[in-house]
Amino acid sequence: MTGSGARGHRTAAHTADLRVEAWGPTREDCIAQAVAAMVESFAGAGLPAPEATAECEVTGEEDTDLLAAALDEVIYRLETTGEIPAVTEVSPRPGGLRLRFRTVDAGALPAVGAIPKAVSLHELRCERGPDRWWCSATIDV
């Protein structure tokens, strides 16, 4: 488990997949923590200082759509450019989110876990609780 009481994340084995859970004071913090959990699952904690910055926008009708889109974007970038977000900043945009990744080169790091392949829509959650946002996702590895 990583993070303070206000925000954080954890991972758990889930059959042949990975389950990530995250929480934060805002939806955006929660989604950024979910990205951090997924990244730590295959790249470890304590990544080197970021070397580059990448930005994009994701859209979705529901908060769960935005969570899945953010996680899918990380998987896409890993597969196509070899970038891993060492730091993720998430901000709201009309109809979606802006993602700002400060990245490191995946080729320069040893893998410590299974590489994510896709986000499962089964049991995908992103919701506001009484005192914080909470989200969870199953990642196919």
Buried (B, 14 or more C-beta within 10 A) or exposed (E): EBBEEEBBBBBEEBEEBBBBBBBBEBBBBBBBBBBBBBBBBBBEEEBEEBEEEBEBBBEBEEBBBBBBBBBBBBBEBBEEEBBBBBBBBBEEEEEBBBBBBBBBEBEEBEEEBBBBEBBBEEEBEBEEEEEBBBBBBBBEB
